[in-house]
Amino acid sequence: MDLRDQLFLAAENWDVWIRWYEAILEGRPTPGGAELDIYRVTLESEADWKKGSAHVNALIMKKEEEIAGRSDSQKSAGATQDALKTLL
């Protein structure tokens, strides 16, 4: 079993780091973009880092979902505007 599989089995949301690392290796934009990259290293406080990996990874997962939701809303709004332009 490789490290990637071990991290997934740990059930501590390590996939937030795995997706980030794989994007870097493949030259793709990282999930959540620069906003999430900055959040990863700054977080809310040093106290968060002291609570351990499961806590930190859960915070990153939550922020990633927030950014993705915002992005999905913007895409949906853009599609609605495009549809209205077509009708008008």
Order of alpha helices (4+ residues) and beta strands (2+ residues): alpha-alpha-alpha-alpha-alpha
